[in-house]
């Protein structure tokens, strides 16, 4: 994972996509919480989450990929900003 906000945001899609696939296959959970770590020293870089409700709305066709992505991106918080 990248170490700045832009790199982290660009990689959030891969992780979110895997989560969407798991929900689509029947995983039952309320949300996925993510902590991005610095690969050099394991310090926290950022935090973000995906609500399963959003994924369900996406899978049901109630929201599109852009809306889901925006909701997820809006949860991104860089560790040095907390």
N, C-alpha and C positions, 0 to 999 in steps of 0.2 A: 504494500500500500504506500502511496505517496505521503509526503510529509507536510505539504501545504494544503490550504483549503481547496484550491482548484484541483489538485491531484486526488485528494480524498473524495471530492464531489464526483469526479469522473469515474472513480472506482465503486461508488455507492451503487451504481446500476447493476454491476455484476452480482454483488451480494444480495441486493433486493430481488433481482431476477431469480436467484436460487431460492429465496424465501417464497416468492410467488409460486414457484414450481412445487415446493413442499406443501403449501396451503392447497394448491390445486389437486394434489395427490392425497389430501385428507388430514394433514397435520392440524391438530386442534390446539391453538394457543391464542392469547389476546394480542400480543405484540412481540416484535423482535427488537431487542435493545443491543446496540453495537457500541463498542469502545475500540477506536482505532489506536493502535500502539506504534510507537517509533521502533522500527526494526533494529536500530542500533542499541538502544538501551531499555526497551520495553516501557518507556514512559508514555502516559496517555497523551494522545494528540487531539482527539476529537470524540464526540459522542453524537449519536443519532439513533432514530428508531423508525419502525414501520408498524403502523396499526393494522391488525388483521382485517378490521372493518373496511379499511381503504382497499385492501387487496380483494376482499369479497366484492366490493363495489366495482372494481376494475374487471374482475373475472365475470361478473354478471352483466357487464357492458354499460353500467350506470355512469362511469367516468372513463375517460380515455387515458392513454399512457402519459400524455403530457400533464394532465391533472394529477395523476398518481405521483409522477416524478416530482412535481412542484411541492406537493404535500410532504414528501420525504425530504427533499432538499431544505425545506423550511425548518426541519427539526435539527439540522446540523449545527452543532455548537463546538467551536474550537476550544481545546482545554485551556489555553492561555487567556481566554476571554471569560472564563467562569470565576 
